[in-house]
Amino acid sequence: MMHDAYPWLVLLAGAGVTYAWRGMGVLLSGRIDAEGPLFRWIGAVAYALLAALIARMIVLPIGPLAATALVDRLGAAAAALLVFLLTRRSLLFGVLAGAAVLVLLTSVQNNPMH
């Protein structure tokens, strides 16, 4: 009998812990200064981690991205950054432009016109 109830107990415990943390967040949210030094530091660390991950994807890619040329990855990253800045920091347009340029450059590398 206990064997059948175990998954439900685990689910309830997980939900309880999740909602307890959310409830504490709601209670404390009015007292948190989002412009304070702690949150500025957290934002800086988050941006640094993101920059490091992007740099690693460009310089030391894994998986299918490793089959692309470094110059193609650099060109796509430059295009993504340029479009991002030209479109008033639109992440969607920057990512779409970077992906499109990478596909275009990779297809040109693989199918040169003779």
N, C-alpha and C positions, 0 to 999 in steps of 0.2 A: 504494500500500500504506500509506504514512504517513497519507494522507488518511482512511482507514478507522479508524486507531488514534487519531487526534487526539481525538475525544470521550472515549474511554476514558482517555487520558492526562490530560485536563483533569479528569475525574471523580476519578481517583486523586490528582491533585495537590490538589484541593479537599478530599478526604477526609483526606489526609495533614496538611494545614495545620489542619483542624478538630480532628483527634484530637491533634495536637501541642499545641495550646492547651489542650485538655481535660486532657491528661496533665500539663501544667505546673500547671494549676489544682488537680489532685488532689495533686500534690507540695507545693504551697505552702499548701494549705488549712489544714493544721495549724498554720501559723505566723501566720495572719491573725487579728487581734483584731476580731471583728465588732462589738464595742462601742466600738471606738477612735474617735478624732476623725475620721479619714478616712472611715470608713463612716457615721458620723453625718452628715457633710457630704454624702456621696453620697445618703443617704436624704433629707436636707432638699432637695437640688436636685431629686431625683425627685418629691417631693411638690409642690414649687413649679411644676415643669413640668406636672404633672397639673392643678393648680389653674388655671394659666394656660390650658391647653387647654379645660377645662370652662368657664371664664369666657368664652373666645372663642366657644365653641359657643352660649352663652347670648346674648351681646351682639352678636356678628357671625357669625351662622350662614351656612353655605353649603349649596347643594343643597336637598333637600326641606325641611329644617329652617328654611330662610329663609322659607318660606311660612307658618310659624306665627307667632302673635302673641307679642310679648315677654312679656306678662303670663302667657301659657300656659307659656312656657319657664321663667319664674321660679317659677311655681306648681309645675311638675313638679320643678324642682330642689329647692325647699323640701320638697316631699313626700318626695322621695328621701332627702334628708338626715335628715328626721325619722324615717322608717322605718328608715334605717340605724342611727341612734342608739338607737331603741327596741328594735331586735332584736339588741342587743349587737354592733353593728358587722358585721352581715351584709351583705356587698356584694351578694349575690344578691337579697335582699329589697329592698334600697335601689334597685337598678337596675330591678327589676320594678315597684316602686311608682312610680318616676319615669316609666317608660315608660307605665304604665297611666294615670297622671294626665294625661300629655301627650296621649295618645290621647283620653281622655275630654273634656278641655278643648277640644281641637281639634275634636272631633266636635260638641260643644255650640255652638261658635262658628260652625261651618259649617251646622248644622241647627237654628236656633233654633225653638222651639215657638211657634206663633202662637196 
